[in-house]
Amino acid sequence: MATDKDLRRLALDLEGTTEAPHFDRTAFKVARIYVTLAPDRKTANFMFTPEEQEFKCMLAPEAFAPVPNAWGKRGATTAILAKLKVAELKSALETAYQHALPKKPKRRQKS
């Protein structure tokens, strides 16, 4: 069973991650926010692609559900931490983290 302490530790282990308040939640970000922890510290919202969201929700419907709004349609997914093993939490964090990394500059083609 994963906890908010596991989420914080694992997120901050990912290179460049910082922690900051985000409205009533705690956000973890690199170039962009990739996960937020609820004030009750029992759930977290991950920023997945819609395809990743569908996969996570299919694999572990007791743990993952789309956020019930427009963000959810774009991949934002709520996870119940107590329903996740630490390894599942780590995988979810690593997946969301990849989307939050700074974009690499496009290479200019030589004429």
Residue, then its C-alpha position, 0 to 999 in steps of 0.5 A: m500500500a502506497t502513502d503520501k510519503d512514498l509519493r513525495r519521496l519518489a517524486l522528489d527522486l526524479e531529476g529536477t522535480t520541485e514541490a510547491p503549493h498549487f491551489d489547495r493541493t501540493a504539486f510536483k513539477v519539472a518544466r510542468i506539473y505532472v502530479t498533485l497530491a490532494p489536501d487529505r493526502k489520500t489521492a493524487n492526480f496524475m497527468f497522463t495521455p488519454e491512452e495511458q489513462e485508459f490503460k491504467c484504469m483498465l489495469a487497476p480500476e480500483a485504483f485509477a479513475p479519470v478526473p471527472n471534468a475536461w482535464g480528465k478527458r485530456g488524461a488527468t487521472t486520480a489515483i487512490l494511493a492506498k490501492l497502489k503498491v509502491a512499484e505501481l506508484k513509481s511507474a505512474l510517477e515516471t510515466a507522468y514525469q516524462h510528459a512534464l520534462p522541458k521540450k527539446p528545441k527543434r533542430r533547424q534544417k540546413s538549406 
